C-alpha cells in the first residue's frame, strides 16, 4: 500500500528518484543534527521504512521489465506490453521547453531562486509536458501519451538564467525510447461495431424519407410497404452496413500507449530494457544498504 502511494506521486509529475534521495538526505541530516535521543531514532526509523519501500519498488520495476517481453508494434497484443521504437523528429511531434526553448518530445523542468538569507536554492516553479509523441519500429508507428508516466533517466541540463537555476529533464526525438504500459489500437480491424445497431439506425433514417422509402421498396406501387417489401429493405440495409464495416476494418488503426487503468507501472525511458532493469537493480542495492545503515543506527541509539 505504501509502495503504491509513493508510486502515485508520479501522477503529480514528480521525479521519484530525486524525491526519495531528498528524503534520505533530510532524515539522515536531521539524525546527525539532533544527536543521540528519541527524536533521532524516529528519524532513523523513518529512513529505514523509506528504504524498505524504495527497495521493494525498485525490485518490482526490475521484475516487471524482465517479465514482459518486447513486442513489435504491428503485432503487439492489446493490453500490458513493452515497446521500443525510434522517437519521431517530425516538427509536428516536437515540443519546446517553456523556459529554455529546447526542442524535445518530453520535458520536466524545475526553476529555483537563490535565497541569499539562507544561502540555498528555493523552488519557485515547475512543470511537466503532457503532449503525445510517436515512436516507430520496422512494423509500424505508435503514439505515446506520457500522462502519469514515470520517466526514467532522462537527459538533464542545468543552466543559470540571471540569478535563478533551471533544471530541465528531457527526452529527444531520434532516440530509441522504451515504453512499458497499456497498448490499444483505435479503429481498424479492432473497431467495435454492431451490425444490429447500425442496421436499425440506417432503417430509421430511410423511414424519415417516406417518399424515397416508397419509391425504393413499394414494388407493387399500392402506396404501402408491406412486410415482404420491408424485409427486402432490411436485407439491403444489412448488406450496406456489412460493406461499410468491412471498409472501416480495412483502414489502418491508430496504436496508442498510455497509463494502465489498473495502476500497473507506466515507464518511459531512453535506456534499453536491459540497461533500465540494471538501473533499478542498482538502486535496489543502494536502498537496501541505506536501510541497513538506518536500522543499525536505530539499534545503536536504543
TIKOL-433807 format. One record per atom (N, C-alpha, C): residue in three letters; x, y, z. Coordinates in steps of 0.2 Angstrom, whole numbers, padded with zeros to 4 digits, always signed. Example, Ala and Ser with C-alpha at 12.3 -4.5 7.8 and 13.67 -1.06 7.14 Angstrom:
% residues 2
ala+0066-0028+0039/ala+0062-0022+0039/ala+0066-0016+0039/ser+0064-0011+0035/ser+0068-0005+0036/ser+0064+0000+0039/
END
This chain:
% residues 302
unk+0004-0006+0000/unk+0000+0000+0000/unk+0004+0006+0000/unk+0010+0006+0004/unk+0014+0012+0005/unk+0018+0013-0002/unk+0020+0007-0005/unk+0024+0007-0011/unk+0019+0010-0016/unk+0013+0008-0017/unk+0008+0011-0022/unk+0007+0019-0021/unk+0007+0021-0014/unk+0006+0028-0013/unk+0012+0032-0015/unk+0018+0029-0014/unk+0024+0033-0016/unk+0024+0033-0024/unk+0022+0027-0027/unk+0022+0027-0034/unk+0017+0032-0037/unk+0012+0033-0033/unk+0006+0038-0036/unk+0009+0045-0036/unk+0014+0047-0033/unk+0017+0053-0033/unk+0019+0055-0040/unk+0021+0050-0044/unk+0022+0051-0051/unk+0017+0055-0055/unk+0010+0054-0053/unk+0005+0057-0056/unk+0005+0064-0056/unk+0009+0067-0051/unk+0010+0074-0050/unk+0016+0077-0054/unk+0019+0072-0058/unk+0025+0074-0062/unk+0031+0075-0058/unk+0031+0071-0052/unk+0037+0072-0048/unk+0043+0067-0050/unk+0049+0069-0049/unk+0055+0065-0050/unk+0055+0060-0044/unk+0053+0054-0044/unk+0053+0049-0039/unk+0060+0048-0036/unk+0065+0047-0040/unk+0072+0046-0038/unk+0075+0052-0034/unk+0073+0058-0037/unk+0075+0064-0033/unk+0072+0065-0027/unk+0065+0064-0027/unk+0061+0064-0021/unk+0064+0060-0015/unk+0065+0053-0017/unk+0067+0049-0012/unk+0074+0051-0009/unk+0079+0053-0014/unk+0085+0055-0012/unk+0085+0061-0007/unk+0081+0065-0009/unk+0080+0071-0004/unk+0077+0069+0003/unk+0073+0065+0003/unk+0070+0062+0009/unk+0076+0059+0013/unk+0080+0055+0010/unk+0085+0052+0013/unk+0090+0057+0017/unk+0091+0062+0013/unk+0096+0067+0015/unk+0093+0071+0021/unk+0087+0073+0021/unk+0083+0076+0026/unk+0083+0072+0033/unk+0082+0065+0032/unk+0081+0061+0038/unk+0088+0060+0041/unk+0093+0058+0037/unk+0100+0057+0040/unk+0103+0064+0042/unk+0102+0069+0039/unk+0104+0076+0042/unk+0101+0077+0048/unk+0095+0076+0049/unk+0091+0078+0055/unk+0094+0073+0061/unk+0095+0067+0059/unk+0098+0062+0064/unk+0105+0065+0067/unk+0109+0067+0062/unk+0115+0070+0064/unk+0115+0076+0069/unk+0110+0081+0066/unk+0109+0087+0070/unk+0106+0086+0077/unk+0101+0081+0077/unk+0098+0080+0084/unk+0102+0077+0089/unk+0107+0073+0087/unk+0111+0069+0091/unk+0107+0063+0094/unk+0111+0060+0099/unk+0108+0054+0102/unk+0101+0056+0106/unk+0096+0052+0105/unk+0090+0053+0108/unk+0084+0050+0104/unk+0078+0050+0107/unk+0072+0048+0104/unk+0070+0050+0097/unk+0071+0057+0097/unk+0070+0060+0090/unk+0074+0058+0085/unk+0080+0057+0086/unk+0085+0054+0081/unk+0083+0047+0079/unk+0081+0043+0084/unk+0079+0036+0082/unk+0072+0036+0078/unk+0068+0041+0079/unk+0062+0042+0075/unk+0064+0043+0067/unk+0069+0048+0067/unk+0072+0049+0060/unk+0075+0043+0057/unk+0079+0039+0061/unk+0082+0033+0058/unk+0076+0028+0056/unk+0071+0027+0060/unk+0066+0023+0059/unk+0062+0025+0052/unk+0061+0031+0051/unk+0058+0034+0045/unk+0063+0032+0039/unk+0069+0033+0040/unk+0074+0032+0034/unk+0074+0024+0033/unk+0073+0020+0038/unk+0073+0013+0037/unk+0067+0011+0033/unk+0061+0014+0035/unk+0054+0012+0032/unk+0055+0015+0024/unk+0057+0021+0023/unk+0058+0023+0017/unk+0062+0019+0012/unk+0068+0016+0015/unk+0072+0012+0012/unk+0069+0005+0010/unk+0065+0003+0014/unk+0061-0003+0013/unk+0056-0002+0007/unk+0053+0003+0007/unk+0048+0005+0002/unk+0051+0005-0005/unk+0057+0009-0005/unk+0060+0011-0011/unk+0064+0004-0014/unk+0066+0000-0009/unk+0069-0006-0011/unk+0064-0011-0014/unk+0058-0011-0011/unk+0053-0015-0014/unk+0051-0013-0021/unk+0050-0006-0021/unk+0048-0003-0028/unk+0053-0004-0033/unk+0060-0003-0032/unk+0065-0004-0037/unk+0065-0012-0039/unk+0064-0016-0035/unk+0064-0024-0037/unk+0057-0025-0041/unk+0052-0022-0039/unk+0046-0023-0043/unk+0047-0020-0050/unk+0050-0015-0051/unk+0051-0012-0058/unk+0056-0016-0062/unk+0061-0019-0058/unk+0066-0023-0062/unk+0062-0029-0064/unk+0058-0032-0060/unk+0055-0038-0061/unk+0050-0037-0067/unk+0046-0032-0067/unk+0041-0030-0072/unk+0044-0030-0079/unk+0050-0027-0079/unk+0054-0026-0086/unk+0056-0033-0088/unk+0059-0037-0083/unk+0061-0043-0085/unk+0056-0048-0088/unk+0050-0047-0085/unk+0044-0052-0086/unk+0040-0051-0092/unk+0040-0044-0095/unk+0036-0043-0101/unk+0041-0042-0107/unk+0040-0047-0111/unk+0044-0047-0117/unk+0043-0041-0122/unk+0048-0039-0126/unk+0047-0033-0130/unk+0043-0035-0136/unk+0038-0031-0138/unk+0034-0033-0144/unk+0035-0029-0150/unk+0033-0031-0156/unk+0033-0027-0162/unk+0027-0023-0162/unk+0027-0017-0164/unk+0021-0013-0164/unk+0015-0016-0168/unk+0016-0018-0174/unk+0011-0021-0178/unk+0008-0027-0175/unk+0012-0031-0171/unk+0009-0037-0169/unk+0008-0038-0161/unk+0009-0032-0158/unk+0008-0032-0151/unk+0001-0033-0149/unk+0000-0037-0143/unk-0007-0039-0141/unk-0010-0033-0137/unk-0016-0033-0137/unk-0020-0027-0134/unk-0019-0028-0126/unk-0017-0023-0123/unk-0016-0024-0115/unk-0009-0022-0113/unk-0006-0025-0108/unk+0000-0023-0105/unk+0006-0025-0109/unk+0010-0021-0112/unk+0016-0023-0116/unk+0022-0019-0116/unk+0027-0021-0118/unk+0033-0017-0119/unk+0035-0016-0126/unk+0036-0009-0127/unk+0038-0007-0134/unk+0045-0004-0134/unk+0049-0004-0139/unk+0054+0000-0140/unk+0054+0003-0148/unk+0055+0009-0149/unk+0055+0012-0155/unk+0059+0019-0155/unk+0060+0021-0161/unk+0063+0027-0163/unk+0058+0033-0162/unk+0060+0038-0158/unk+0055+0044-0157/unk+0055+0048-0163/unk+0050+0051-0165/unk+0049+0055-0171/unk+0053+0061-0170/unk+0056+0063-0176/unk+0059+0070-0176/unk+0055+0075-0180/unk+0049+0073-0182/unk+0044+0077-0186/unk+0043+0084-0181/unk+0043+0089-0184/unk+0042+0096-0181/unk+0035+0096-0177/unk+0030+0092-0181/unk+0023+0092-0178/unk+0023+0088-0171/unk+0028+0084-0170/unk+0028+0080-0164/unk+0033+0082-0159/unk+0036+0088-0160/unk+0041+0090-0155/unk+0038+0096-0151/unk+0040+0096-0145/unk+0038+0102-0140/unk+0044+0106-0138/unk+0043+0112-0136/unk+0049+0116-0134/unk+0048+0117-0126/unk+0054+0117-0123/unk+0053+0118-0116/unk+0052+0126-0115/unk+0047+0127-0110/unk+0044+0134-0109/unk+0050+0139-0108/unk+0055+0137-0104/unk+0060+0142-0102/unk+0066+0142-0106/unk+0068+0136-0108/unk+0075+0135-0111/unk+0074+0135-0119/unk+0068+0134-0121/unk+0066+0134-0128/unk+0070+0128-0132/unk+0071+0122-0129/unk+0074+0116-0132/unk+0069+0112-0135/unk+0070+0110-0141/unk+0065+0105-0145/unk+0066+0098-0142/unk+0061+0095-0140/unk+0061+0088-0137/unk+0054+0085-0138/unk+0054+0079-0136/unk+0047+0075-0136/unk+0044+0075-0129/unk+0048+0076-0124/unk+0045+0077-0117/unk+0050+0081-0113/unk+0047+0084-0108/unk+0052+0088-0103/unk+0048+0089-0097/unk+0053+0090-0092/unk+0051+0092-0085/unk+0056+0097-0083/unk+0054+0102-0080/unk+0058+0107-0078/unk+0057+0109-0071/unk+0062+0112-0067/unk+0061+0115-0061/unk+0065+0121-0060/unk+0062+0126-0058/unk+0066+0133-0058/unk+0067+0135-0051/unk+0073+0136-0049/unk+0075+0138-0042/unk+0077+0146-0042/unk+0076+0149-0036/unk+0078+0155-0035/unk+0083+0155-0029/unk+0088+0159-0029/unk+0093+0159-0023/unk+0090+0163-0017/unk+0090+0160-0012/unk+0088+0163-0006/unk+0095+0165-0002/unk+0096+0172-0003/unk+0103+0174+0000/unk+0103+0174+0007/unk+0097+0174+0010/unk+0097+0174+0018/unk+0099+0167+0020/unk+0097+0162+0017/unk+0098+0155+0019/unk+0103+0152+0015/unk+0106+0156+0010/unk+0111+0153+0006/unk+0109+0146+0003/unk+0103+0146+0000/unk+0101+0139-0003/unk+0096+0141-0008/unk+0095+0136-0013/unk+0090+0137-0018/unk+0083+0135-0016/unk+0079+0139-0018/unk+0071+0138-0016/unk+0067+0137-0023/unk+0064+0132-0023/unk+0060+0130-0029/unk+0054+0136-0030/unk+0054+0139-0036/unk+0048+0144-0037/unk+0044+0142-0043/unk+0045+0137-0047/unk+0041+0135-0052/unk+0043+0128-0055/unk+0038+0124-0058/unk+0040+0118-0061/unk+0034+0116-0065/unk+0035+0111-0070/unk+0030+0109-0075/unk+0033+0103-0078/unk+0028+0099-0081/unk+0030+0093-0085/unk+0025+0093-0091/unk+0028+0091-0097/unk+0024+0091-0103/unk+0019+0085-0103/unk+0014+0086-0107/unk+0009+0080-0107/unk+0007+0079-0115/unk+0011+0082-0119/unk+0010+0081-0126/unk+0012+0074-0129/unk+0008+0071-0133/unk+0009+0065-0136/unk+0015+0065-0140/unk+0018+0059-0141/unk+0024+0059-0146/unk+0023+0052-0149/unk+0027+0051-0155/unk+0026+0045-0159/unk+0033+0041-0158/unk+0033+0034-0158/unk+0038+0030-0159/unk+0037+0025-0164/unk+0042+0023-0168/unk+0041+0018-0173/unk+0046+0013-0173/unk+0044+0007-0176/unk+0049+0002-0177/unk+0048-0001-0184/unk+0051-0006-0187/unk+0050-0008-0194/unk+0043-0010-0196/unk+0039-0011-0190/unk+0032-0014-0192/unk+0027-0008-0192/unk+0028-0003-0188/unk+0023+0002-0188/unk+0025+0008-0183/unk+0019+0012-0182/unk+0020+0018-0178/unk+0015+0018-0172/unk+0017+0020-0166/unk+0013+0020-0160/unk+0014+0027-0157/unk+0008+0030-0155/unk+0008+0036-0151/unk+0008+0035-0144/unk+0012+0039-0140/unk+0013+0038-0133/unk+0010+0044-0130/unk+0005+0043-0125/unk+0003+0048-0121/unk+0006+0048-0114/unk+0011+0052-0113/unk+0015+0052-0107/unk+0012+0054-0100/unk+0006+0056-0100/unk+0002+0057-0094/unk+0003+0052-0089/unk+0005+0053-0083/unk+0006+0049-0077/unk+0011+0044-0078/unk+0016+0045-0083/unk+0021+0041-0084/unk+0027+0042-0079/unk+0031+0037-0077/unk+0037+0038-0073/unk+0043+0038-0078/unk+0045+0043-0080/unk+0051+0044-0085/unk+0057+0043-0081/unk+0061+0038-0083/unk+0067+0036-0080/unk+0073+0038-0084/unk+0078+0041-0080/unk+0085+0043-0083/unk+0084+0047-0089/unk+0080+0053-0089/unk+0081+0057-0095/unk+0087+0061-0095/unk+0089+0065-0100/unk+0095+0069-0100/unk+0093+0075-0096/unk+0098+0077-0092/unk+0097+0083-0088/unk+0102+0089-0090/unk+0099+0095-0091/unk+0103+0101-0092/unk+0101+0106-0087/unk+0107+0109-0084/unk+0106+0114-0079/unk+0109+0120-0082/unk+0105+0126-0081/unk+0108+0132-0083/unk+0106+0137-0078/unk+0109+0143-0078/unk+0108+0148-0073/unk+0106+0155-0076/unk+0100+0156-0078/unk+0097+0162-0081/unk+0097+0167-0076/unk+0100+0173-0076/unk+0100+0178-0071/unk+0103+0175-0064/unk+0098+0176-0059/unk+0100+0174-0053/unk+0097+0167-0051/unk+0094+0164-0056/unk+0090+0158-0055/unk+0094+0152-0057/unk+0091+0146-0055/unk+0094+0140-0058/unk+0088+0136-0061/unk+0090+0134-0067/unk+0085+0130-0071/unk+0087+0123-0072/unk+0083+0118-0070/unk+0085+0111-0071/unk+0080+0108-0076/unk+0082+0106-0082/unk+0077+0103-0087/unk+0079+0096-0088/unk+0074+0091-0088/unk+0075+0084-0089/unk+0071+0083-0096/unk+0075+0080-0100/unk+0072+0079-0107/unk+0073+0072-0110/unk+0068+0071-0115/unk+0069+0066-0120/unk+0069+0069-0127/unk+0073+0066-0131/unk+0074+0069-0138/unk+0071+0065-0143/unk+0069+0068-0149/unk+0067+0065-0155/unk+0073+0062-0158/unk+0072+0056-0161/unk+0078+0052-0164/unk+0081+0047-0160/unk+0080+0048-0153/unk+0082+0042-0149/unk+0078+0036-0148/unk+0080+0031-0147/unk+0076+0025-0146/unk+0073+0025-0139/unk+0067+0025-0139/unk+0063+0025-0132/unk+0060+0019-0130/unk+0060+0017-0124/unk+0057+0011-0121/unk+0051+0013-0118/unk+0045+0010-0119/unk+0039+0011-0115/unk+0036+0005-0113/unk+0034+0005-0106/unk+0030-0001-0103/unk+0023+0002-0101/unk+0018-0001-0104/unk+0011+0002-0102/unk+0006-0002-0106/unk+0000+0002-0106/unk-0006-0001-0109/unk-0006+0000-0116/unk-0006-0005-0120/unk-0007-0004-0128/unk-0014-0005-0130/unk-0016-0001-0135/unk-0023-0002-0138/unk-0022+0001-0145/unk-0027-0002-0149/unk-0027+0000-0156/unk-0034+0003-0157/unk-0034+0009-0159/unk-0041+0013-0160/unk-0042+0013-0168/unk-0048+0010-0169/unk-0050+0010-0176/unk-0047+0004-0179/unk-0048+0003-0186/unk-0045-0003-0190/unk-0049-0009-0188/unk-0045-0015-0188/unk-0048-0021-0188/unk-0051-0022-0181/unk-0049-0018-0176/unk-0051-0019-0169/unk-0057-0015-0167/unk-0060-0011-0172/unk-0065-0007-0171/unk-0071-0011-0168/unk-0074-0008-0163/unk-0080-0012-0160/unk-0086-0009-0164/unk-0089-0013-0168/unk-0095-0012-0172/unk-0101-0016-0171/unk-0107-0014-0171/unk-0113-0018-0170/unk-0117-0018-0177/unk-0118-0023-0180/unk-0122-0023-0186/unk-0129-0022-0185/unk-0132-0025-0179/unk-0139-0024-0177/unk-0140-0017-0176/unk-0136-0013-0172/unk-0137-0006-0170/unk-0137-0002-0177/unk-0132-0003-0181/unk-0131+0001-0187/unk-0136+0000-0192/unk-0139-0006-0193/unk-0144-0008-0197/unk-0151-0004-0195/unk-0152-0004-0188/unk-0158-0001-0185/unk-0157+0007-0187/unk-0151+0010-0186/unk-0150+0017-0187/unk-0151+0018-0195/unk-0149+0014-0199/unk-0150+0015-0206/unk-0157+0015-0208/unk-0161+0010-0206/unk-0168+0009-0207/unk-0172+0015-0205/unk-0170+0017-0199/unk-0173+0023-0196/unk-0172+0029-0200/unk-0166+0030-0203/unk-0165+0036-0207/unk-0169+0035-0214/unk-0170+0029-0216/unk-0174+0028-0223/unk-0181+0030-0221/unk-0184+0028-0215/unk-0191+0029-0214/unk-0192+0037-0213/unk-0187+0041-0212/unk-0188+0048-0211/unk-0190+0051-0218/unk-0187+0048-0223/unk-0189+0050-0230/unk-0194+0045-0233/unk-0201+0046-0232/unk-0206+0042-0234/unk-0206+0041-0241/unk-0206+0047-0245/unk-0206+0046-0252/unk-0201+0042-0255/unk-0195+0043-0253/unk-0189+0039-0255/unk-0190+0032-0253/unk-0193+0030-0247/unk-0194+0023-0245/unk-0199+0020-0250/unk-0204+0023-0251/unk-0209+0020-0256/unk-0207+0019-0263/unk-0203+0024-0265/unk-0200+0024-0272/unk-0195+0018-0272/unk-0192+0016-0267/unk-0187+0011-0267/unk-0190+0004-0266/unk-0195+0004-0261/unk-0197-0003-0259/unk-0204-0005-0260/unk-0208+0000-0262/unk-0215-0001-0263/unk-0216-0004-0271/unk-0214-0010-0271/unk-0213-0014-0278/unk-0220-0014-0281/unk-0225-0015-0278/unk-0232-0016-0282/unk-0235-0009-0282/unk-0232-0004-0280/unk-0235+0003-0280/unk-0242+0003-0278/unk-0243+0000-0272/unk-0250+0001-0269/unk-0250+0006-0264/unk-0245+0010-0263/unk-0245+0015-0258/unk-0243+0013-0251/unk-0241+0007-0250/unk-0239+0005-0243/unk-0233+0000-0244/unk-0228+0000-0239/unk-0223-0005-0239/unk-0225-0011-0235/unk-0227-0017-0238/unk-0229-0022-0234/unk-0223-0026-0231/unk-0225-0031-0227/unk-0220-0035-0223/unk-0214-0038-0228/unk-0216-0041-0233/unk-0212-0044-0238/unk-0207-0038-0241/unk-0210-0032-0242/unk-0206-0027-0245/unk-0201-0024-0240/unk-0204-0024-0233/unk-0199-0021-0228/unk-0194-0026-0226/unk-0195-0033-0227/unk-0189-0037-0226/unk-0184-0036-0232/unk-0186-0035-0238/unk-0181-0033-0243/unk-0177-0027-0241/unk-0180-0022-0238/unk-0177-0016-0236/unk-0172-0018-0230/unk-0174-0022-0226/unk-0169-0024-0220/unk-0163-0028-0223/unk-0164-0032-0228/unk-0159-0036-0231/unk-0154-0031-0234/unk-0156-0026-0238/unk-0152-0021-0241/unk-0148-0017-0236/unk-0152-0015-0231/unk-0148-0012-0225/unk-0143-0016-0222/unk-0144-0022-0221/unk-0139-0026-0218/unk-0133-0027-0223/unk-0134-0028-0229/unk-0129-0028-0234/unk-0125-0022-0234/unk-0128-0016-0234/unk-0125-0010-0234/unk-0120-0009-0228/unk-0123-0010-0222/unk-0119-0010-0216/unk-0113-0014-0216/unk-0114-0020-0218/unk-0108-0025-0218/unk-0103-0023-0222/unk-0105-0020-0228/unk-0100-0017-0233/unk-0096-0011-0230/unk-0100-0007-0226/unk-0097-0001-0223/unk-0092-0004-0217/unk-0094-0009-0214/unk-0090-0011-0208/unk-0083-0014-0211/unk-0084-0018-0217/unk-0078-0020-0220/unk-0073-0015-0222/unk-0076-0009-0224/unk-0071-0004-0226/unk-0068-0001-0220/unk-0072+0000-0215/unk-0069+0003-0209/unk-0063-0001-0206/unk-0064-0008-0206/unk-0059-0013-0203/unk-0053-0013-0207/unk-0054-0012-0214/unk-0048-0012-0218/unk-0044-0006-0217/unk-0046+0000-0214/unk-0042+0006-0213/unk-0037+0004-0208/unk-0031+0007-0208/unk-0026+0006-0203/unk-0028+0009-0196/unk-0027+0006-0191/unk-0029+0008-0184/unk-0023+0012-0182/unk-0025+0016-0176/unk-0020+0020-0173/unk-0018+0017-0166/unk-0012+0015-0166/unk-0009+0012-0160/unk-0007+0017-0154/unk-0009+0015-0148/unk-0008+0020-0143/unk-0006+0017-0137/unk-0001+0020-0133/unk+0002+0018-0127/unk+0000+0023-0122/unk-0002+0021-0116/unk-0004+0025-0111/unk-0004+0022-0104/unk-0006+0026-0099/unk-0005+0023-0092/unk-0011+0018-0091/unk-0009+0012-0088/unk-0014+0007-0087/unk-0019+0009-0082/unk-0025+0008-0083/unk-0030+0010-0078/unk-0030+0006-0072/unk-0027+0000-0072/unk-0027-0004-0066/unk-0021-0002-0061/unk-0017+0003-0062/unk-0012+0005-0058/unk-0005+0002-0059/unk-0005-0002-0064/unk+0002-0005-0065/unk+0007+0000-0068/unk+0013-0002-0068/unk+0018+0003-0069/unk+0017+0006-0077/unk+0019+0012-0077/unk+0019+0015-0084/unk+0026+0019-0084/unk+0031+0015-0088/unk+0038+0018-0088/unk+0039+0020-0095/unk+0043+0026-0095/unk+0046+0028-0102/unk+0053+0030-0100/unk+0058+0028-0105/unk+0065+0029-0104/unk+0068+0029-0111/unk+0074+0032-0111/unk+0079+0032-0117/unk+0084+0026-0116/unk+0083+0022-0110/unk+0088+0017-0109/unk+0085+0010-0112/unk+0089+0006-0114/unk+0087-0001-0117/unk+0084-0005-0111/unk+0080-0010-0112/unk+0077-0014-0107/unk+0082-0017-0102/unk+0087-0019-0105/unk+0092-0022-0100/unk+0096-0017-0096/unk+0097-0011-0099/unk+0100-0006-0095/unk+0095-0003-0090/unk+0089-0003-0092/unk+0084+0000-0087/unk+0083-0005-0081/unk+0083-0011-0083/unk+0082-0016-0077/unk+0088-0016-0073/unk+0094-0015-0075/unk+0100-0014-0071/unk+0100-0008-0067/unk+0097-0003-0070/unk+0097+0004-0066/unk+0093+0002-0060/unk+0087-0001-0060/unk+0083-0002-0055/unk+0086-0007-0050/unk+0090-0012-0052/unk+0093-0017-0048/unk+0099-0013-0044/unk+0102-0009-0047/unk+0107-0005-0043/unk+0104-0001-0038/unk+0098+0003-0039/unk+0095+0007-0034/unk+0092+0002-0029/unk+0090-0004-0030/unk+0088-0008-0025/unk+0094-0010-0020/unk+0100-0011-0023/unk+0105-0012-0018/unk+0107-0006-0014/unk+0106+0000-0017/unk+0108+0006-0013/unk+0102+0007-0008/unk+0096+0006-0009/unk+0091+0007-0004/unk+0092+0001+0001/unk+0094-0005-0001/unk+0095-0010+0004/unk+0101-0008+0009/unk+0106-0005+0006/unk+0112-0003+0010/unk+0110+0003+0015/unk+0106+0007+0012/unk+0104+0013+0017/unk+0099+0011+0022/unk+0095+0006+0020/unk+0091+0003+0026/unk+0094+0000+0031/unk+0100-0004+0029/unk+0104-0007+0034/unk+0107-0002+0039/unk+0110+0003+0036/unk+0113+0008+0040/unk+0108+0011+0044/unk+0102+0013+0042/unk+0097+0016+0046/unk+0095+0012+0052/unk+0094+0005+0050/unk+0092+0000+0056/unk+0098-0001+0061/unk+0104-0001+0058/unk+0110-0002+0063/unk+0110+0004+0068/unk+0109+0010+0065/unk+0109+0016+0069/unk+0104+0016+0074/unk+0098+0014+0072/unk+0092+0014+0077/unk+0094+0009+0083/unk+0097+0003+0081/unk+0099-0001+0087/unk+0105+0002+0091/unk+0109+0005+0088/unk+0115+0009+0091/unk+0112+0014+0096/unk+0107+0018+0094/unk+0105+0023+0099/unk+0100+0020+0104/unk+0098+0014+0103/unk+0092+0011+0108/unk+0095+0011+0115/
END
